[in-house]
Amino acid sequence: MADQQITNSAPMSTGTFSGNAFVVGMASALVRVAGLIREIVFAALFGATGGIAADCYNVAFRVAQFFRELVAEGSLSNIFVPVFTDVIDREGMNGAWQVANAFLGMLLFALGIITLLTFSFADGWVWLLAGGFSEDPEKFSLAVRLTRIFSPFVATMSLSCVFMGMM
C-alpha cells in the first residue's frame, strides 16, 4: 500500500519542497565546513610553504577538480534536474525513479571509464599540469601516486550531485 501512495502521488507539495531545499542547503553548508577543515589540516600538516608533498597534493587535487568541474557541477545539474522534475510532473514519482535508474546506470558506466582513464594516464595529467615535476623523479612519482588515489573523487562527487538533484 505504501508503494501505491508513492506511485500515485501528485507533484511535490510546498512543505516537501522546503524540506528538500533545507536538506540541500545544509548539505552545501556541510561541504563548505569540510573544505575549511581540509584547509586547516593541510596548513597544520604542511605549513605555510608546504614543500614537495604539498606541491604534489595540489597538483593531484587539481586534476580531480578539473574533472569534477567538467562532469559533476554544471553538466549533471543542467541535464538531470530539469529532466527529473519534468518526468515527476508528467508521469509521477514512479516514472521519475525509472528515469533516475536509467540515468544512474549510464552515469556509472561513464564515470567508471573516466576513473580508469584518470588512473591509467595519471602521469600524463601530472605532466600537463606540472611539467616541471618531471625534472625531479621523486616529486613526479608522488604526484602521480596521489593523482591515482584521487581518481575516484570525480565519480563520488558526480553521484552526489545526481542524488542532490533527486532531492
Summary of the structure (lengths in Angstrom):
residues: 167
radius of gyration: 20.2
end to end distance: 22.7
largest distance: 66.5
contacts: 455
relative contact order: 0.14
helix: 89%
strand: 0%
